[in-house]
């Protein structure tokens, strides 16, 4: 099930199923509102988006209430999550999935929102979107690629090929919108050569594995798995990425994964191609499928919008890659 695309005049509701809107500065909100307005979108905020407890979030009841209200409101065409965090999986037993299935609409966010986007797809069959938060839209500079691909995926039905960004950044842009540092993008790197087509599932790896063994885990069969993780694990990043990926490969249907794409790691992690190759090559389960790393998604910017439950074709050859989003 593909939700209706956005268009000029569409209404966007901002919800906070993870951390609270209260932590987002007024400057960031002003830029985000302006960027969305430039796309022709009207922005409203859920009633309890700014509620905040000691955990920089709000109660389960408040967050579920806001989500259910956004999906049931016929005037709302799409939902943007405020920002990521650590606890959106708390909501899964309380979300009204029947309501969502009866009221399909755009749902977009990333990082901790991985739990919700994959669970909604698994329970309803509705495509959701791993892409920018409302807060991401608050980036004043260096956000053009993010916005362009947000529009390609959420405004247009046409399949599109993904070209790598020219440059990327990994800085605390929300602290100083004018002082930015950019790096040249060398583009995706092929770890294993091959071609594949399948259903996109995944997102933030350490969040995605929280769904294992639950009714909220989407099928791995005939999938293109997209995964990334952030710098939270610090010096243990390599080890944690390795074991979390291994746990996925031990799930039912993992032998039917068609390909893997890995998001660009943050600068502080130093998760280079050599380290990725060691991890991937240690897993015999991946010997015969394409694996491509360094793709424009994850906790650096810019950021692709990818359809969870959509269809992607990938091709990795020695000196070239091709990534094409087909159904979105």
C-alpha positions in Angstrom: 0.0 0.0 0.0 1.5 3.3 -1.1 0.2 6.4 0.7 -0.9 9.4 -1.5 1.9 11.7 -2.5 2.3 15.2 -1.1 1.6 18.2 -3.3 1.5 22.0 -2.9 -1.0 22.8 -0.3 -0.6 19.5 1.6 -0.8 19.6 5.3 2.1 18.2 7.4 1.6 17.3 11.1 4.7 17.3 13.3 4.6 14.6 16.0 7.1 13.7 18.7 7.0 9.9 19.2 10.6 9.9 20.4 12.2 13.0 22.0 10.2 16.2 22.6 9.8 19.2 20.3 10.7 21.3 23.3 14.4 20.6 22.7 14.3 22.2 19.3 15.4 25.8 19.2 13.3 28.6 17.8 15.9 29.3 15.1 15.8 25.7 14.0 12.0 25.7 13.9 12.0 29.0 11.9 14.3 27.5 9.3 12.4 24.2 9.2 9.0 26.0 8.8 10.4 28.1 6.0 11.9 25.1 4.1 8.6 23.2 4.3 6.7 26.4 3.2 9.0 26.7 0.2 7.9 23.2 -0.8 4.3 24.4 -0.6 3.5 22.5 2.6 1.4 23.7 5.5 2.8 22.8 9.0 0.9 22.1 12.2 2.0 20.5 15.4 0.5 17.8 17.5 -1.1 18.9 20.8 1.4 17.2 23.1 4.5 17.6 20.9 6.3 19.8 23.5 5.4 17.7 26.5 8.7 16.6 28.2 9.5 14.3 31.1 12.8 13.6 32.8 13.6 11.3 29.8 13.4 14.2 27.3 10.3 12.6 25.9 6.7 12.4 27.0 4.3 9.7 28.3 3.4 6.7 26.2 -0.2 7.8 26.3 0.6 11.3 25.1 2.8 10.1 22.2 0.3 7.5 21.1 -2.6 9.9 21.3 -0.8 12.4 19.1 0.0 9.7 16.5 -3.5 8.3 16.4 -4.9 11.8 16.1 -2.6 12.7 13.2 -3.6 9.5 11.3 -7.3 10.0 12.0 -7.4 13.6 11.0 -8.6 13.7 7.3 -7.0 17.1 6.8 -3.5 15.8 7.6 -1.6 14.5 4.5 1.7 13.5 6.0 3.4 13.1 9.4 7.0 14.3 10.1 8.6 13.1 13.3 10.3 15.9 15.4 13.6 14.1 16.0 15.0 10.7 17.0 15.9 9.4 20.4 15.8 6.1 22.2 12.3 5.0 23.1 9.8 4.9 20.2 9.5 1.1 20.5 7.6 1.7 23.8 4.6 2.7 21.7 4.3 -0.5 19.6 1.9 -2.3 21.8 -0.4 0.7 22.0 -0.6 2.0 18.4 -3.9 1.6 16.6 -2.5 -0.2 13.5 -6.1 -0.7 12.2 -6.6 3.0 12.3 -3.4 3.6 10.3 -4.4 1.0 7.7 -7.7 2.7 7.2 -6.0 6.1 7.0 -2.8 5.6 5.0 -0.6 8.7 4.7 3.0 9.7 4.5 5.0 8.9 7.7 8.7 10.0 7.7 11.6 10.0 10.1 14.8 8.1 10.9 17.1 6.9 13.6 14.9 5.8 16.6 11.9 6.2 14.3 13.2 3.0 12.5 11.2 1.0 15.1 7.9 2.7 14.1 8.5 2.9 10.3 9.2 -0.9 10.1 6.5 -1.9 12.5 3.9 0.1 10.7 4.9 -1.5 7.4 4.9 -5.0 9.0 1.5 -4.6 10.6 -0.3 -2.7 7.8 1.6 -3.2 4.6 1.7 0.6 4.2 5.0 2.0 2.9 6.6 4.4 5.3 9.7 6.6 4.8 13.2 6.7 6.4 14.1 10.3 5.8 14.5 13.7 7.4 12.8 14.7 10.6 11.2 18.1 11.1 14.4 19.1 12.9 16.5 18.0 9.9 14.6 20.6 7.9 15.9 23.2 10.3 19.3 23.1 8.7 20.0 26.4 7.0 22.9 25.4 4.7 24.0 22.1 3.1 20.5 20.7 3.0 19.7 20.9 -0.8 20.4 17.2 -1.5 18.2 16.2 1.4 15.3 18.4 0.3 15.6 17.3 -3.4 15.4 13.6 -2.5 12.6 14.2 0.0 10.6 15.7 -2.9 11.6 12.9 -5.3 10.3 10.3 -2.9 7.3 12.0 -1.3 5.9 14.2 -4.1 6.6 12.2 -7.2 5.5 8.6 -8.2 8.3 8.3 -10.8 11.1 5.8 -10.1 14.4 7.6 -9.6 18.1 6.8 -9.6 20.2 7.9 -6.7 23.3 9.9 -7.5 25.7 10.5 -4.6 25.9 13.9 -3.0 28.9 16.2 -4.0 29.8 16.8 -0.4 28.8 15.9 3.1 29.0 17.1 6.7 29.1 15.7 10.2 28.9 18.7 12.5 26.7 20.2 15.2 25.0 22.5 12.7 22.2 23.3 15.2 24.8 25.0 17.4 26.0 27.3 14.7 24.2 27.5 11.4 26.9 29.6 9.7 30.0 27.7 10.8 30.0 24.5 8.8 32.6 22.0 7.6 32.1 19.9 4.5 34.0 17.0 3.0 34.2 15.8 -0.6 32.0 12.7 -1.2 33.8 9.9 -2.9 30.5 8.1 -3.4 29.4 4.5 -2.6 32.0 1.7 -2.3 31.4 -1.8 -3.5 32.1 -4.4 -0.9 30.6 -7.3 -2.8 29.8 -7.1 -6.5 26.4 -8.1 -7.9 22.9 -7.1 -8.8 19.7 -7.4 -6.8 16.1 -6.2 -6.6 14.0 -6.4 -3.5 11.8 -4.8 -0.8 13.6 -2.1 1.2 13.6 -2.6 5.0 15.8 -1.4 7.8 17.2 1.9 8.9 19.2 2.4 12.2 20.7 -1.0 12.9 20.7 -0.9 16.7 17.0 0.2 16.6 16.0 -2.3 13.9 17.2 -5.3 15.9 14.8 -4.3 18.7 12.0 -5.7 16.5 13.5 -9.2 16.2 11.3 -11.9 17.6 8.2 -9.6 17.7 5.2 -9.2 15.5 6.5 -5.9 14.4 9.5 -7.3 12.5 9.1 -7.1 8.7 10.0 -10.1 6.6 13.6 -10.4 5.5 12.6 -12.5 2.5 13.5 -10.9 -0.9 14.7 -7.8 0.8 17.2 -5.1 0.2 18.5 -4.4 3.8 19.6 -0.8 4.4 21.5 -0.2 7.7 23.4 2.4 9.5 24.4 3.3 13.0 25.7 6.4 14.9 28.7 7.2 17.0 27.0 6.3 20.3 29.0 3.1 20.6 32.3 5.0 20.3 35.3 2.8 20.2 33.1 -0.3 20.3 31.3 0.7 17.0 33.0 -2.0 14.9 32.2 -4.8 17.4 28.6 -3.6 17.9 27.9 -3.2 14.2 29.3 -6.7 13.6 27.2 -8.5 16.2 24.0 -6.6 15.4 24.3 -7.5 11.8 25.1 -11.1 12.7 21.9 -11.2 14.8 19.9 -10.2 11.7 21.5 -12.9 9.7 20.4 -15.5 12.2 16.7 -14.6 11.8 14.2 -16.6 9.8 14.3 -15.5 6.2 17.7 -14.0 6.3 19.0 -16.4 3.7 16.6 -14.7 1.3 18.1 -11.2 1.7 19.0 -10.1 -1.8 21.4 -7.3 -1.1 22.7 -4.8 1.6 23.4 -1.1 1.5 25.2 0.6 4.3 24.9 4.3 5.2 27.8 6.6 5.5 29.4 6.4 9.0 30.1 9.5 11.1 33.5 11.0 11.0 34.4 10.1 14.6 33.8 6.4 14.0 36.5 5.9 11.4 34.5 2.9 10.0 36.5 2.7 6.7 36.1 0.4 3.8 38.8 -2.0 5.1 36.9 -2.5 8.4 33.6 -2.9 6.7 35.1 -5.5 4.3 36.5 -7.5 7.2 33.0 -7.6 8.8 31.2 -8.5 5.7 33.7 -11.0 4.5 33.6 -12.8 7.9 29.9 -13.7 7.1 29.5 -16.6 4.7 25.8 -15.8 4.5 26.7 -12.7 2.5 29.2 -14.3 0.0 26.8 -14.3 -2.9 24.9 -11.0 -2.6 25.8 -7.4 -3.4 26.9 -5.2 -0.6 27.5 -1.5 -1.1 28.6 1.0 1.6 29.0 4.8 1.9 25.4 5.6 0.7 23.9 9.0 1.6 21.8 8.0 4.7 22.5 7.7 8.4 23.6 10.3 10.9 25.6 12.5 8.6 24.1 15.0 6.2 22.8 15.2 3.5 20.2 12.5 3.9 18.2 10.4 1.4 14.6 9.5 1.8 14.0 5.8 1.3 10.7 3.9 1.3 10.4 1.2 3.9 8.4 -1.5 2.1 9.2 0.1 -1.3 11.2 -1.6 -4.0 14.8 -0.9 -4.9 17.3 -2.2 -7.5 21.0 -2.1 -6.7 24.0 -2.9 -8.8 27.6 -2.9 -7.6 30.4 -3.5 -10.1 34.1 -3.0 -9.6 34.2 0.7 -10.6 30.5 1.7 -10.5 27.3 1.5 -8.6 23.7 2.0 -9.5 20.9 2.5 -6.9 17.4 2.9 -8.2 14.2 3.4 -6.2 11.3 1.8 -8.1 8.2 1.6 -6.0 7.8 4.4 -3.4 
